[in-house]
Amino acid sequence: MYIELNERVSADSQEVALGVVLDFDEQGTLVSIDTDNASRDFQFEEVVISGLQVRVLVSQSG
């Protein structure tokens, strides 16, 4: 699952947990969250994000 918090370009990425990558712009602001294999590795029925305008892109593979 890829969550885009804004349209800024990522300048740095940090893996904060196995398969969870945070992307930051040049000012250090979080711009996106990427979770590898989220549908396989995590059990969730919904993701609730409040107070932020985000675009969530979910890849359904295999």
N, CA, C and O atoms as a GROMACS GRO file, in nm:
protein
  248
    1MET      N    1   0.085  -0.117   0.000
    1MET     CA    2   0.000   0.000   0.000
    1MET      C    3   0.090   0.123   0.000
    1MET      O    4   0.190   0.129   0.072
    2TYR      N    5   0.053   0.221  -0.082
    2TYR     CA    6   0.128   0.345  -0.092
    2TYR      C    7   0.035   0.460  -0.055
    2TYR      O    8  -0.072   0.475  -0.115
    3ILE      N    9   0.074   0.540   0.042
    3ILE     CA   10  -0.006   0.654   0.087
    3ILE      C   11   0.071   0.781   0.055
    3ILE      O   12   0.177   0.806   0.112
    4GLU      N   13   0.016   0.860  -0.036
    4GLU     CA   14   0.079   0.986  -0.075
    4GLU      C   15   0.017   1.100   0.007
    4GLU      O   16  -0.103   1.124  -0.002
    5LEU      N   17   0.099   1.167   0.086
    5LEU     CA   18   0.049   1.273   0.173
    5LEU      C   19   0.044   1.408   0.102
    5LEU      O   20  -0.036   1.495   0.138
    6ASN      N   21   0.128   1.426   0.002
    6ASN     CA   22   0.127   1.547  -0.080
    6ASN      C   23   0.204   1.517  -0.208
    6ASN      O   24   0.253   1.406  -0.226
    7GLU      N   25   0.213   1.615  -0.297
    7GLU     CA   26   0.275   1.591  -0.428
    7GLU      C   27   0.422   1.633  -0.433
    7GLU      O   28   0.479   1.644  -0.542
    8ARG      N   29   0.484   1.656  -0.319
    8ARG     CA   30   0.626   1.694  -0.317
    8ARG      C   31   0.714   1.575  -0.358
    8ARG      O   32   0.674   1.460  -0.342
    9VAL      N   33   0.831   1.605  -0.408
    9VAL     CA   34   0.926   1.503  -0.452
    9VAL      C   35   1.000   1.448  -0.331
    9VAL      O   36   1.045   1.523  -0.245
   10SER      N   37   1.013   1.317  -0.325
   10SER     CA   38   1.088   1.253  -0.218
   10SER      C   39   1.238   1.273  -0.240
   10SER      O   40   1.290   1.251  -0.349
   11ALA      N   41   1.306   1.316  -0.134
   11ALA     CA   42   1.451   1.336  -0.139
   11ALA      C   43   1.525   1.234  -0.052
   11ALA      O   44   1.645   1.214  -0.068
   12ASP      N   45   1.453   1.171   0.041
   12ASP     CA   46   1.515   1.077   0.134
   12ASP      C   47   1.410   0.975   0.176
   12ASP      O   48   1.292   1.007   0.190
   13SER      N   49   1.453   0.852   0.195
   13SER     CA   50   1.364   0.745   0.240
   13SER      C   51   1.428   0.674   0.358
   13SER      O   52   1.549   0.655   0.364
   14GLN      N   53   1.342   0.634   0.454
   14GLN     CA   54   1.391   0.560   0.570
   14GLN      C   55   1.298   0.443   0.596
   14GLN      O   56   1.177   0.459   0.607
   15GLU      N   57   1.358   0.323   0.606
   15GLU     CA   58   1.278   0.206   0.644
   15GLU      C   59   1.269   0.204   0.796
   15GLU      O   60   1.370   0.184   0.864
   16VAL      N   61   1.149   0.226   0.849
   16VAL     CA   62   1.130   0.239   0.993
   16VAL      C   63   1.088   0.109   1.058
   16VAL      O   64   1.096   0.095   1.181
   17ALA      N   65   1.044   0.014   0.979
   17ALA     CA   66   1.010  -0.121   1.024
   17ALA      C   67   1.021  -0.209   0.900
   17ALA      O   68   1.023  -0.159   0.788
   18LEU      N   69   1.028  -0.339   0.920
   18LEU     CA   70   1.041  -0.429   0.807
   18LEU      C   71   0.927  -0.406   0.708
   18LEU      O   72   0.810  -0.431   0.740
   19GLY      N   73   0.961  -0.359   0.587
   19GLY     CA   74   0.862  -0.337   0.483
   19GLY      C   75   0.785  -0.207   0.492
   19GLY      O   76   0.693  -0.185   0.414
   20VAL      N   77   0.822  -0.119   0.587
   20VAL     CA   78   0.754   0.010   0.602
   20VAL      C   79   0.857   0.121   0.576
   20VAL      O   80   0.952   0.139   0.652
   21VAL      N   81   0.834   0.196   0.466
   21VAL     CA   82   0.929   0.300   0.425
   21VAL      C   83   0.860   0.436   0.429
   21VAL      O   84   0.752   0.453   0.373
   22LEU      N   85   0.924   0.532   0.494
   22LEU     CA   86   0.875   0.670   0.497
   22LEU      C   87   0.960   0.752   0.401
   22LEU      O   88   1.083   0.742   0.401
   23ASP      N   89   0.895   0.834   0.318
   23ASP     CA   90   0.964   0.921   0.224
   23ASP      C   91   0.952   1.065   0.270
   23ASP      O   92   0.844   1.110   0.310
   24PHE      N   93   1.064   1.139   0.263
   24PHE     CA   94   1.070   1.278   0.308
   24PHE      C   95   1.116   1.368   0.196
   24PHE      O   96   1.192   1.325   0.109
   25ASP      N   97   1.069   1.494   0.195
   25ASP     CA   98   1.116   1.592   0.097
   25ASP      C   99   1.247   1.654   0.146
   25ASP      O  100   1.300   1.613   0.249
   26GLU      N  101   1.298   1.752   0.073
   26GLU     CA  102   1.426   1.814   0.108
   26GLU      C  103   1.424   1.886   0.242
   26GLU      O  104   1.528   1.903   0.305
   27GLN      N  105   1.305   1.929   0.287
   27GLN     CA  106   1.293   1.997   0.416
   27GLN      C  107   1.270   1.900   0.532
   27GLN      O  108   1.260   1.941   0.647
   28GLY      N  109   1.262   1.770   0.501
   28GLY     CA  110   1.241   1.670   0.606
   28GLY      C  111   1.095   1.644   0.637
   28GLY      O  112   1.064   1.578   0.736
   29THR      N  113   1.005   1.695   0.553
   29THR     CA  114   0.861   1.675   0.572
   29THR      C  115   0.821   1.540   0.513
   29THR      O  116   0.861   1.506   0.402
   30LEU      N  117   0.742   1.464   0.587
   30LEU     CA  118   0.694   1.335   0.540
   30LEU      C  119   0.604   1.355   0.419
   30LEU      O  120   0.507   1.430   0.426
   31VAL      N  121   0.636   1.287   0.308
   31VAL     CA  122   0.556   1.302   0.186
   31VAL      C  123   0.480   1.176   0.149
   31VAL      O  124   0.380   1.183   0.079
   32SER      N  125   0.527   1.059   0.194
   32SER     CA  126   0.455   0.936   0.162
   32SER      C  127   0.496   0.823   0.255
   32SER      O  128   0.600   0.826   0.320
   33ILE      N  129   0.409   0.722   0.259
   33ILE     CA  130   0.432   0.601   0.337
   33ILE      C  131   0.411   0.483   0.244
   33ILE      O  132   0.308   0.474   0.177
   34ASP      N  133   0.507   0.394   0.239
   34ASP     CA  134   0.498   0.277   0.152
   34ASP      C  135   0.513   0.152   0.237
   34ASP      O  136   0.611   0.136   0.309
   35THR      N  137   0.415   0.062   0.228
   35THR     CA  138   0.421  -0.065   0.301
   35THR      C  139   0.423  -0.178   0.200
   35THR      O  140   0.324  -0.203   0.131
   36ASP      N  141   0.535  -0.246   0.191
   36ASP     CA  142   0.548  -0.359   0.100
   36ASP      C  143   0.460  -0.474   0.146
   36ASP      O  144   0.460  -0.510   0.264
   37ASN      N  145   0.386  -0.532   0.053
   37ASN     CA  146   0.304  -0.651   0.080
   37ASN      C  147   0.205  -0.630   0.193
   37ASN      O  148   0.179  -0.723   0.270
   38ALA      N  149   0.149  -0.511   0.205
   38ALA     CA  150   0.058  -0.480   0.316
   38ALA      C  151  -0.060  -0.576   0.321
   38ALA      O  152  -0.098  -0.620   0.429
   39SER      N  153  -0.119  -0.608   0.208
   39SER     CA  154  -0.236  -0.695   0.208
   39SER      C  155  -0.201  -0.837   0.251
   39SER      O  156  -0.287  -0.910   0.301
   40ARG      N  157  -0.076  -0.878   0.233
   40ARG     CA  158  -0.033  -1.010   0.275
   40ARG      C  159   0.012  -1.012   0.420
   40ARG      O  160  -0.017  -1.107   0.493
   41ASP      N  161   0.082  -0.907   0.462
   41ASP     CA  162   0.146  -0.906   0.593
   41ASP      C  163   0.060  -0.849   0.706
   41ASP      O  164   0.084  -0.879   0.823
   42PHE      N  165  -0.040  -0.767   0.671
   42PHE     CA  166  -0.120  -0.702   0.774
   42PHE      C  167  -0.266  -0.742   0.759
   42PHE      O  168  -0.316  -0.755   0.647
   43GLN      N  169  -0.333  -0.762   0.869
   43GLN     CA  170  -0.474  -0.793   0.870
   43GLN      C  171  -0.549  -0.667   0.912
   43GLN      O  172  -0.547  -0.630   1.029
   44PHE      N  173  -0.616  -0.602   0.818
   44PHE     CA  174  -0.696  -0.486   0.852
   44PHE      C  175  -0.815  -0.476   0.759
   44PHE      O  176  -0.808  -0.514   0.642
   45GLU      N  177  -0.925  -0.426   0.813
   45GLU     CA  178  -1.046  -0.410   0.734
   45GLU      C  179  -1.056  -0.272   0.674
   45GLU      O  180  -1.116  -0.254   0.568
   46GLU      N  181  -0.997  -0.173   0.741
   46GLU     CA  182  -0.999  -0.038   0.689
   46GLU      C  183  -0.882   0.042   0.746
   46GLU      O  184  -0.828   0.009   0.852
   47VAL      N  185  -0.845   0.145   0.675
   47VAL     CA  186  -0.742   0.237   0.722
   47VAL      C  187  -0.810   0.371   0.741
   47VAL      O  188  -0.874   0.422   0.649
   48VAL      N  189  -0.798   0.428   0.860
   48VAL     CA  190  -0.862   0.555   0.891
   48VAL      C  191  -0.752   0.659   0.910
   48VAL      O  192  -0.664   0.645   0.994
   49ILE      N  193  -0.760   0.764   0.829
   49ILE     CA  194  -0.665   0.875   0.839
   49ILE      C  195  -0.748   1.001   0.854
   49ILE      O  196  -0.826   1.035   0.766
   50SER      N  197  -0.732   1.070   0.965
   50SER     CA  198  -0.812   1.189   0.987
   50SER      C  199  -0.721   1.311   0.996
   50SER      O  200  -0.608   1.303   1.046
   51GLY      N  201  -0.771   1.422   0.949
   51GLY     CA  202  -0.698   1.547   0.958
   51GLY      C  203  -0.596   1.570   0.848
   51GLY      O  204  -0.526   1.671   0.848
   52LEU      N  205  -0.585   1.477   0.754
   52LEU     CA  206  -0.489   1.490   0.646
   52LEU      C  207  -0.560   1.468   0.512
   52LEU      O  208  -0.653   1.387   0.503
   53GLN      N  209  -0.517   1.540   0.412
   53GLN     CA  210  -0.563   1.512   0.277
   53GLN      C  211  -0.461   1.418   0.215
   53GLN      O  212  -0.346   1.456   0.195
   54VAL      N  213  -0.503   1.296   0.186
   54VAL     CA  214  -0.411   1.196   0.132
   54VAL      C  215  -0.472   1.127   0.012
   54VAL      O  216  -0.593   1.130  -0.010
   55ARG      N  217  -0.386   1.064  -0.064
   55ARG     CA  218  -0.430   0.978  -0.175
   55ARG      C  219  -0.372   0.840  -0.146
   55ARG      O  220  -0.250   0.826  -0.132
   56VAL      N  221  -0.457   0.740  -0.137
   56VAL     CA  222  -0.414   0.605  -0.107
   56VAL      C  223  -0.422   0.522  -0.234
   56VAL      O  224  -0.527   0.514  -0.298
   57LEU      N  225  -0.311   0.460  -0.269
   57LEU     CA  226  -0.305   0.372  -0.385
   57LEU      C  227  -0.279   0.232  -0.333
   57LEU      O  228  -0.176   0.207  -0.270
   58VAL      N  229  -0.370   0.139  -0.358
   58VAL     CA  230  -0.357   0.002  -0.309
   58VAL      C  231  -0.333  -0.089  -0.428
   58VAL      O  232  -0.410  -0.089  -0.524
   59SER      N  233  -0.227  -0.165  -0.420
   59SER     CA  234  -0.195  -0.260  -0.524
   59SER      C  235  -0.243  -0.397  -0.482
   59SER      O  236  -0.205  -0.446  -0.376
   60GLN      N  237  -0.326  -0.460  -0.562
   60GLN     CA  238  -0.374  -0.594  -0.535
   60GLN      C  239  -0.294  -0.689  -0.621
   60GLN      O  240  -0.319  -0.700  -0.741
   61SER      N  241  -0.198  -0.757  -0.563
   61SER     CA  242  -0.117  -0.851  -0.641
   61SER      C  243  -0.127  -0.991  -0.580
   61SER      O  244  -0.132  -1.009  -0.459
   62GLY      N  245  -0.130  -1.088  -0.671
   62GLY     CA  246  -0.130  -1.229  -0.632
   62GLY      C  247  -0.235  -1.261  -0.537
   62GLY      O  248  -0.247  -1.376  -0.495
   0.00000   0.00000   0.00000
